[in-house]
Amino acid sequence: MSELSWWVLAACLSAYAIKLCGYFVPRKVLDSPIMSHVASTLTVALLASLVTVNAFTSGQELVIDARVGALGAAIIALVFKAPYLVVVLVGALAAILLRATGLAA
């Protein structure tokens, strides 16, 4: 096996070990209001960072293209409390229109 394969295997085992440690956390800790607040806040923060990275980067570069317009259109749809599927379709249509009109790459 190559050196990269060993690193991948080590990362997989580490991730599994961390997940396994979660089973040993006492129920009292998991049911605390602080833990619930941290878990819900962390989920939103991680999702926001994922969206930001995917919308504004391409490889190692910052880019402004149709994805930014699509994200803006999706945010507007969310403000108007549109269902999730409608939000996705609005974002996709915005990206299509921006690319078709040549306003964005």
Phi and psi in degrees as a GROMACS rama.xvg file:
@    title "Ramachandran Plot"
@    xaxis  label "Phi"
@    yaxis  label "Psi"
@TYPE xy
-77.9989  169.092  SER-2
-63.6673  -37.0387  GLU-3
-62.7936  -38.8703  LEU-4
-61.2352  -39.0707  SER-5
-65.9809  -39.5254  TRP-6
-65.0091  -41.3635  TRP-7
-63.9432  -43.4197  VAL-8
-62.3895  -42.2053  LEU-9
-64.1578  -39.8211  ALA-10
-65.423  -40.4932  ALA-11
-63.8336  -44.9538  CYS-12
-64.9579  -37.8343  LEU-13
-64.2986  -44.2252  SER-14
-62.8378  -41.3566  ALA-15
-65.8555  -39.727  TYR-16
-64.3382  -40.2772  ALA-17
-64.6176  -42.224  ILE-18
-63.6826  -40.3384  LYS-19
-64.5557  -35.2132  LEU-20
-62.07  -28.2226  CYS-21
-62.4007  -27.5724  GLY-22
-72.4889  -17.0005  TYR-23
-96.112  -1.38015  PHE-24
-74.8096  130.231  VAL-25
-62.4694  146.869  PRO-26
-58.8902  -33.7174  ARG-27
-61.0092  -38.1103  LYS-28
-69.2448  -42.2562  VAL-29
-68.0819  -31.1126  LEU-30
-86.4597  -2.09108  ASP-31
-69.7576  146.443  SER-32
-63.1175  -32.002  PRO-33
-64.4363  -43.6782  ILE-34
-64.8902  -38.9696  MET-35
-63.2953  -41.883  SER-36
-65.2477  -44.6381  HIS-37
-62.583  -43.7612  VAL-38
-63.874  -42.7812  ALA-39
-70.6108  -38.5822  SER-40
-67.8431  -41.5889  THR-41
-64.1285  -38.2191  LEU-42
-61.6978  -45.9403  THR-43
-64.4082  -42.1886  VAL-44
-64.4586  -42.357  ALA-45
-66.045  -40.7865  LEU-46
-65.5933  -40.9912  LEU-47
-63.3896  -40.7811  ALA-48
-67.9458  -36.4667  SER-49
-63.9022  -44.7483  LEU-50
-62.787  -43.1189  VAL-51
-62.3442  -46.8146  THR-52
-63.6244  -42.169  VAL-53
-72.8062  -26.5089  ASN-54
-84.5704  -30.3385  ALA-55
-115.117  4.75291  PHE-56
-129.771  153.269  THR-57
-140.494  106.209  SER-58
68.7065  -120.3  GLY-59
-102.608  8.22135  GLN-60
-112.748  148.038  GLU-61
-82.626  134.045  LEU-62
-135.372  149.262  VAL-63
-118.418  109.14  ILE-64
-141.327  -157.765  ASP-65
-62.7142  -24.5194  ALA-66
-63.5983  -34.2012  ARG-67
-67.6583  -43.5982  VAL-68
-63.5178  -39.6321  GLY-69
-64.3865  -40.4889  ALA-70
-63.9828  -42.3882  LEU-71
-61.2256  -43.7387  GLY-72
-64.0515  -39.9886  ALA-73
-65.8898  -38.0158  ALA-74
-64.2431  -41.1827  ILE-75
-62.4477  -41.9133  ILE-76
-62.6075  -37.2877  ALA-77
-66.4968  -38.399  LEU-78
-60.3666  -36.3403  VAL-79
-85.1048  13.0708  PHE-80
57.904  40.9134  LYS-81
-73.0355  150.983  ALA-82
-62.9431  158.796  PRO-83
-55.5449  -45.8292  TYR-84
-62.2367  -38.3017  LEU-85
-65.9109  -39.8943  VAL-86
-60.2492  -45.2931  VAL-87
-63.1847  -44.2372  VAL-88
-65.5421  -39.9874  LEU-89
-61.6996  -44.5378  VAL-90
-62.3404  -43.7715  GLY-91
-64.9711  -43.8909  ALA-92
-64.8446  -37.6004  LEU-93
-62.7657  -43.3025  ALA-94
-63.6814  -41.7207  ALA-95
-61.7819  -46.9308  ILE-96
-65.4636  -40.961  LEU-97
-63.6586  -39.6627  LEU-98
-73.7674  -38.5962  ARG-99
-67.5076  -35.3971  ALA-100
-84.4486  -8.0818  THR-101
81.2159  10.2138  GLY-102
-74.8217  -21.7654  LEU-103
-145.659  153.914  ALA-104
